[in-house]
C-alpha cells in the first residue's frame, strides 16, 4: 500500500512539473506579439503595449521569432525587457516572410539580390522606419529613447539602419559582420564593387556623435575579428573628440560566439546612454 501511494505521488509530481513546464513555454511563446502597422508592415513585439511610451530596443538577428524568442539572440534585450524596455524586431532581408519564392534563404539570399544589383537595405530600412513611426504615434515608444542591437548579420543590419536613422540613440553589436567579403557566402562574388562599398567602415562618418558598442571574440574567423577592429577604429578616428566608440575584444575559443557576459554589459551600457526608465 505504501509503495502504491509513493508511486502515485511521484507520477502526480511529474505530471504537475510537465504542466508547469508547458505553461511556461506557452507563456514565453505568447509574449511575442506579431502585428502590423497601419501601413501593413509586419513586426514583432516582446510583451504588450506599455502603459506609457517606453524606451525601445530594436533587435536584429534573423527572423522575428529567432530574434525575440531565443535568449541568445535577444542578447541585451533579456535584461532590458525586465527593466521595462520595449523589444521590437523585423524579419531581416531574405529571412522569414521577407524571403521571396525565387531566391535562397538567409545570406545566400543576400548574395542573390546583390548579384541582381538590388540593395538589401533600402526596403528594409524603410520598413523599420515605418514601424518606429507607428510605435511613436501609437504611444508605444518614447521617441527620445530608441536604440538598436544585432548579432552577427543582425549587427551589420543594425549599423546600417542606425546610419540611416539618427533617432537610434545608441548601437550595440555582438560579433557583427562588418565586411561581407569576409564571409564564405560572398566568395568570388560577381558584383565585387557593390559588396566592397557595403563594408561598415564606409558608414563611420554617419555614426559620428553617437555611442557605439561592439564586442567580438579574439578568434572569430567566421566574420573576421580584424575587420571588426578596423570598423571600430575607423569610427573612432573620424569621430575625433566626439568619439563614443567602445570596443571589446574578448577571449573566445568558440570562434563565432558572443563572449560570456557581453549581453549584460551591453544592457548596462545602453541604460547608461539612454537614461533610466
N, C-alpha and C positions, 0 to 999 in steps of 0.2 A: 504493500500500500504506500509506504514511504517512497519507494523507488518510482512508483507511478506518478505520485504527486510532484516529485522533483523533476521528472521528465516533462510533465505537463507545464510546470513553471518555466523551465528552460525554453520550451517551444514558444510560450507566451512572450517571454522576454525577446526572443529572436524576432517574432512577428512584429512586436512594438518597435524594435530597432529598425526593421525593414521599412515599416510605415513611416517612421520619423525621417529616415534617410530619403525616402521617396518624396515626402513633404518638402524637405529642404531642397531637393533637386528641382521640384516643381516651382517652389518659391523663387529660386535663383533664375529659372527659365522665365517666369512671369515678370521678373524685374526688368527685363529688356523689352521695351515697347517699340515695335516697328510701326512707324507712322509716316505721314506725308505732309508737306507744306501745302499752303493754299494754291501753290503753282505746281503741285503734283510731284515734288521732289521727295524721294523716299530716303528716310534716315532712321537711325536707331537712337533710343534714349534709355539710359540706365536709370530705372526708378520712375517716379511720377512727377507731374508738374509741381514745382515748389510753391509754397505759399506766397513768396515774394521773389522777384528776379534774383537769380543766384549766379555766383561765379561759375564759369563754364569751361570745361576742358574737352576739346576735340581729340579723339584717339583714333589713330590710323595704323592698321597692320595688314589687313586682307579684306575679309568680309565683315559686315556689321556684327554678325554673330560671333565671329572669332575675336574681333577687337573688344567687344563688350562682355562676351560670355566666358572668356578664358582669362584667368587671373594673371597668367604670364604676359599676355598681350595687353591687358589693361594697365600693366605697369604702375605708374604713379597714380592712375585712376582708382586703384584699390583704396588707398589711403585718403585721397581727396574726396571720393564719394562719401566716405564716412564723415568727412568734415563739412558736408553739405554742398559740395560741388555737383553740378550737373555734368554728366558724361555723355557725349554725343559721338556718333560715328556714321560714316557712309561706306558703302562698298567702294573699294579702290577701282580704278580703271581695270577692266578685264577680270574682275572678281565678282562673284555672286551674280546678282541680276544685271550688273553692268557688262557682263560677258555677252558678246554677240554670238549668234549661232555659227557664223562663218569664220571665227577666229579661235586661237588656242586660249587656254586659261592662264591667268597669272602673268609672270614675267615674260613667258613666251608670247603672250598676247600683246604685251607692251612692244616687244620687238616687231611683231606682225604689224601693228599700227604704225610704228616708226618706219618700217620698211616701205609702207604705203604713204609715207610723207604726212602722217597725221600726228598732231600733238596729243600727248597723253594727259596734258594738264588743262588745256583751255576749257573743255566741257566740264571736267571735274571741279576745277576752281569755281566756275560759275555756279555749280550745284551747291557747293559748300557755302558760298556767299549767300545764296538764296535761303539756305537752311538757317544761317546765322541771322539774316534779316527777319525771318519768320519768328525765330526764338526771341528776338528782341521785341518785335512788335506785339507778340502774344504774352509778354511779361514772364517768359521762362528765364531769360538771361539778362544779367547785369552787363550792359554794353561796355562798361569800363573795366570789366574783369573777365577777359576771354583769353585762353591760352590753347596751345596745341602741342601734342606729343605724338611720336610714332616710333615703331620698331622696325628695323631693317628697311625694307622698301617703304614702309609706312613713315619712317623718318625722312626719307627722300621726298615723299609727298608732302609731309608736314612742313618742311623747309620751303618747298616751292609755294605752298599756299600762303605761308607767313610772308614770303617775299611779295606776294600779290595783294595781300590784305593787311594793312597796318593796324587793324583792330586786334590782331593777335599780339597781346602784350608781352608774351614770352614764349619760347620754343624749347622743348625738351626732346632729345633724340637718343634712342637706345640702339647701339651697334648699327648705325644707319648706313644705308647705301649712300655714297656721296659721288660716285662716278660709275655710271652704268657700264662703261668699257671694262671695268674690273670684273664684271660678272660673266660666268660661263655662258649664260643665255645670249650675251651680246658679242661673243667671239666671232670674228670675221663678218661683222655686221656690214651690210651694203651701204647704209646711209651713215657713214662714219662721222662726217662733219656735224650732222644734226645731233647725233648722240654725244659727241665731244662737247658741243655747245651746251648740253644739258647738265654738265658737271656742276655740282653745287658751288664750286669756287666762283663761278660766274654770277652767283646771287649775292655775294658778300656785301656789295655796296647797298643793296636793298634791305639788308638786315642791320645796318648801322644804327646804333642808338637803342637797340632792343636787347634784352637779356637772352642769350642762347646757351643752353646746357647740353653737353654731349658726353656720353660715356661709351667706351669701346674696350673690348679685351685686347691684350697685348699680342695675341696670336690669331687674330681674326683674318684668315685667308679668304673667307667667302666674300666679304665686302671690302677687304683690304684696310688694315689698320692705318697704314701710312697715308692713304687717301683721306681718311677721316681727319688725321692730324693736319694734313695740308689744308683742308677746308677750314678747320678751326683757326689755324694760323693766319689764313688769308682774311677771315672775318676780323680777327684781332688787329691785323696790320692796317686794313682800310678804315677801321673804326678809330684808330689812334687813341686819344684820351677818352673817347666816348665808348671804348670797348667794354662790353659786358659779356664777353665770351668766356665760358667756363668749360674746360676740357678735362676729362678724367680718363686716364689710360690705366686699366687695372689688370692684375694678373688673372688670366682666364685660360687655362689649358684646354677647356672645352671648345675653344675656337669661336664659332659664331653663336655666342650665347651672351645674354645680358649678365654681366658680373653681379654676384650676390650683393644685396644691399643697395643696389643702384636705384631701384624704384622708390624706396623710402627716402633716399637722399634727394631725388628729383622732386618728390612731393613736397618736402620741406622747403626746397629752393623755390618752387612755384608759389607756395603760400607766402614766402618772404617777398617775392616780387609782385604778387597780386594783392597782398594785404589780407588780413584776416576776414573770415566770412562775417 
